[in-house]
């Protein structure tokens, strides 16, 4: 019986969080009431207050469901963590794939466009808090890249981190305005590849035929001739291979 009660309580909590997403998205956080959330979830206000102290507590719990620590994204992508540039690239791809999911898209839209500062909810500080997890991890990877002499001499790990974060943040804001306008995954992959190419030091490599066709960029191993990447490109059509150490993919059309 205890297990059933615990399971039922968890199911109620999840139902309340699902309801909060719907109500906050429709009405805005400031104009939504906890009574409306409870009604949407099909429970009493008492049940809601058993799980959450107030609206801010509910709102934070809703955000926690879509948090994406960058280290977890890298681990989920299967990237080689010894290769900092590959870890960055694949971690970004993994994060974007999650951001395209309905729950992540809806919650971030609430935070960015349907949440005003009031009471003990400060959307700006919450955005900064969520971004900080990613920024710290990106900085660590770019620092490792600097230690391996992969970054350009005139680019610091701090600058590289800010450039990539600003690019992805601006892209996501654009996409949220009209999610049908372009593929977030395709556009972000193109931009991340270009950023990594521009941030790293020579030697760079020649473009392959796949680049000219507009396919995913292909990068040979460090020091290998450009055509060494052809078998990998043929073996995985339409899917970009990992970025070898020291040679991030060239941006399409370069």
C-alpha positions as CSV (number, residue, x, y, z in Angstrom):
1,X,0.0,0.0,0.0
2,X,2.9,2.4,0.8
3,X,4.4,1.9,-2.6
4,X,1.0,2.6,-4.3
5,X,0.6,5.7,-2.2
6,X,4.0,7.0,-3.2
7,X,3.4,6.2,-6.8
8,X,0.0,8.0,-6.7
9,X,1.6,11.0,-5.1
10,X,4.3,11.2,-7.8
11,X,1.6,10.9,-10.5
12,X,-0.3,13.8,-8.9
13,X,2.8,15.9,-8.8
14,X,3.6,15.2,-12.5
15,X,0.0,16.0,-13.4
16,X,0.2,19.3,-11.6
17,X,3.5,20.2,-13.5
18,X,1.9,19.2,-16.8
19,X,-1.1,21.4,-15.9
20,X,1.2,24.3,-14.9
21,X,2.8,24.2,-18.3
22,X,-0.5,24.4,-20.1
23,X,-2.0,27.1,-17.9
24,X,1.2,29.3,-17.7
25,X,1.6,29.0,-21.5
26,X,-2.0,30.0,-22.1
27,X,-2.4,32.8,-19.6
28,X,1.1,33.9,-18.6
29,X,2.6,33.1,-15.2
30,X,1.5,36.4,-13.5
31,X,-2.1,36.0,-14.6
32,X,-2.5,32.3,-13.9
33,X,-3.8,31.2,-10.5
34,X,-3.0,28.0,-8.6
35,X,-6.7,27.3,-8.5
36,X,-6.7,27.2,-12.3
37,X,-3.6,24.8,-12.3
38,X,-5.3,22.5,-9.8
39,X,-8.5,22.5,-11.8
40,X,-6.6,21.7,-15.0
41,X,-4.9,18.8,-13.2
42,X,-8.2,17.5,-11.8
43,X,-7.1,17.8,-8.1
44,X,-7.9,20.0,-5.2
45,X,-6.0,23.1,-4.1
46,X,-5.0,21.2,-1.0
47,X,-3.4,18.5,-3.1
48,X,-1.4,21.2,-5.0
49,X,-0.2,22.8,-1.7
50,X,0.8,19.5,-0.4
51,X,3.4,19.3,-3.3
52,X,4.3,22.9,-3.8
53,X,4.5,25.8,-1.3
54,X,3.4,28.5,-3.8
55,X,3.5,29.5,-7.4
56,X,7.2,30.2,-7.4
57,X,7.9,26.7,-6.0
58,X,5.7,25.2,-8.8
59,X,7.4,27.3,-11.4
60,X,10.9,26.3,-10.4
61,X,9.9,22.6,-10.3
62,X,8.5,23.1,-13.9
63,X,11.9,24.5,-15.0
64,X,13.8,21.7,-13.3
65,X,12.2,19.2,-15.6
66,X,13.9,20.8,-18.6
67,X,17.3,21.6,-17.1
68,X,20.1,20.3,-19.3
69,X,23.5,20.3,-17.6
70,X,26.0,20.3,-20.5
71,X,28.0,17.5,-19.0
72,X,24.9,15.3,-19.1
73,X,24.3,16.2,-22.7
74,X,27.9,15.3,-23.7
75,X,27.6,12.0,-21.8
76,X,24.3,11.2,-23.6
77,X,25.8,12.0,-27.0
78,X,28.6,9.5,-26.6
79,X,31.2,12.0,-27.5
80,X,34.9,11.4,-26.7
81,X,35.4,13.6,-23.7
82,X,39.2,13.6,-24.4
83,X,38.4,15.5,-27.5
84,X,37.1,18.9,-26.3
85,X,35.9,20.1,-29.7
86,X,34.0,16.9,-30.4
87,X,32.5,17.1,-26.9
88,X,31.3,20.7,-27.5
89,X,29.9,19.9,-30.9
90,X,28.0,16.7,-30.0
91,X,26.8,18.2,-26.6
92,X,25.3,21.1,-28.5
93,X,23.6,18.8,-30.9
94,X,22.2,16.7,-28.1
95,X,20.9,19.8,-26.4
96,X,19.2,21.1,-29.5
97,X,17.5,17.8,-30.1
98,X,15.9,18.1,-26.6
99,X,15.0,21.8,-27.1
100,X,13.0,20.7,-30.2
101,X,10.8,18.5,-28.0
102,X,7.4,19.9,-27.1
103,X,7.9,20.1,-23.4
104,X,11.3,21.9,-23.6
105,X,9.9,24.2,-26.3
106,X,6.9,25.1,-24.3
107,X,8.6,25.7,-20.9
108,X,11.4,27.8,-22.5
109,X,8.7,29.8,-24.3
110,X,7.0,30.4,-21.0
111,X,10.2,31.5,-19.3
112,X,11.2,33.8,-22.2
113,X,7.9,35.3,-23.3
114,X,5.2,34.6,-20.8
115,X,6.8,35.3,-17.4
116,X,7.0,38.8,-15.9
117,X,8.9,39.7,-12.8
118,X,6.7,39.6,-9.8
119,X,6.7,38.5,-6.2
120,X,9.6,36.0,-5.8
121,X,9.8,35.0,-9.4
122,X,12.6,36.7,-11.3
123,X,12.7,35.3,-14.9
124,X,15.9,37.1,-15.8
125,X,17.8,35.6,-12.9
126,X,16.3,32.2,-13.6
127,X,17.5,32.4,-17.3
128,X,21.0,33.3,-16.1
129,X,21.0,30.5,-13.6
130,X,20.1,28.0,-16.3
131,X,22.6,29.4,-18.7
132,X,25.4,29.3,-16.1
133,X,25.5,25.5,-16.1
134,X,26.2,25.4,-19.8
135,X,28.6,28.3,-19.7
136,X,30.8,26.8,-17.1
137,X,31.0,23.5,-18.9
138,X,31.7,25.1,-22.2
139,X,34.5,27.2,-20.6
140,X,36.1,24.1,-19.2
141,X,36.1,22.4,-22.7
142,X,37.5,25.5,-24.4
143,X,40.2,25.7,-21.7
144,X,41.2,22.1,-22.4
145,X,41.3,23.0,-26.1
146,X,43.6,25.9,-25.4
147,X,45.9,23.6,-23.3
148,X,46.0,21.2,-26.3
149,X,46.9,24.3,-28.6
150,X,43.7,23.8,-30.6
151,X,42.4,27.4,-30.1
152,X,43.7,30.3,-32.1
153,X,46.3,32.3,-30.2
154,X,44.1,35.4,-30.2
155,X,41.0,33.7,-28.9
156,X,40.7,33.1,-25.1
157,X,38.5,30.3,-23.7
158,X,36.3,33.0,-22.2
159,X,35.7,34.7,-25.6
160,X,35.1,31.4,-27.3
161,X,32.5,30.5,-24.7
162,X,30.7,33.8,-25.0
163,X,30.7,33.7,-28.8
164,X,29.2,30.2,-29.0
165,X,26.7,30.9,-26.2
166,X,25.5,34.1,-27.8
167,X,25.1,32.5,-31.2
168,X,23.0,29.6,-29.9
169,X,21.0,31.8,-27.6
170,X,20.1,34.2,-30.4
171,X,19.3,31.3,-32.7
172,X,16.9,29.8,-30.2
173,X,15.1,33.1,-29.6
174,X,14.6,33.4,-33.4
175,X,13.3,29.9,-33.7
176,X,10.8,30.2,-30.8
177,X,9.2,33.1,-32.7
178,X,8.4,30.8,-35.6
179,X,9.3,27.2,-35.1
180,X,8.2,26.3,-38.6
181,X,10.7,28.7,-40.2
182,X,13.7,26.4,-40.1
183,X,15.1,23.3,-38.6
184,X,16.7,24.2,-35.3
185,X,19.0,21.1,-35.4
186,X,20.2,21.8,-39.0
187,X,20.7,25.5,-38.5
188,X,22.5,25.1,-35.1
189,X,24.8,22.3,-36.5
190,X,25.8,24.6,-39.3
191,X,26.5,27.5,-37.0
192,X,28.4,25.5,-34.4
193,X,30.5,23.9,-37.1
194,X,31.3,27.4,-38.5
195,X,32.1,28.8,-35.0
196,X,34.5,25.9,-34.2
197,X,36.2,26.2,-37.5
198,X,36.8,30.0,-37.0
199,X,37.9,29.6,-33.4
200,X,40.6,27.0,-34.0
201,X,44.0,27.4,-35.3
202,X,45.4,26.1,-38.7
203,X,46.2,23.8,-40.3
204,X,42.8,23.6,-41.9
205,X,41.7,21.2,-44.5
206,X,40.3,21.2,-48.0
207,X,36.5,21.0,-48.6
208,X,35.2,17.7,-49.8
209,X,32.6,17.1,-52.4
210,X,30.0,16.7,-49.7
211,X,30.6,20.2,-48.5
212,X,29.9,21.6,-52.0
213,X,26.7,19.5,-52.2
214,X,25.5,21.2,-48.9
215,X,25.8,17.9,-46.9
216,X,27.0,17.8,-43.4
217,X,30.6,19.0,-43.0
218,X,33.3,16.3,-43.0
219,X,36.6,16.6,-41.3
220,X,39.6,14.3,-41.8
221,X,41.9,13.3,-38.9
222,X,44.5,15.9,-37.9
223,X,47.4,15.8,-40.4
224,X,45.6,13.4,-42.8
225,X,44.8,14.3,-46.4
226,X,41.3,15.7,-47.0
227,X,40.1,12.7,-49.0
228,X,40.7,10.5,-46.0
229,X,37.3,11.6,-44.7
230,X,35.4,10.3,-47.8
231,X,34.8,6.7,-46.5
232,X,33.3,8.1,-43.2
233,X,31.0,10.4,-45.2
234,X,29.8,7.6,-47.3
235,X,29.3,5.3,-44.4
236,X,27.1,7.8,-42.6
237,X,25.2,9.8,-45.2
238,X,23.5,12.9,-43.8
239,X,25.0,12.4,-40.3
240,X,28.1,14.5,-39.4
241,X,31.0,12.4,-38.0
242,X,32.7,13.4,-34.7
243,X,35.2,16.3,-34.9
244,X,38.7,15.0,-34.6
245,X,41.0,16.8,-32.2
246,X,42.4,20.0,-33.7
247,X,40.3,19.9,-36.9
248,X,36.7,21.1,-36.4
249,X,34.6,20.9,-39.6
250,X,34.7,23.7,-42.1
251,X,31.6,25.8,-42.4
252,X,29.5,24.9,-45.5
253,X,30.3,27.1,-48.5
254,X,33.7,28.1,-47.2
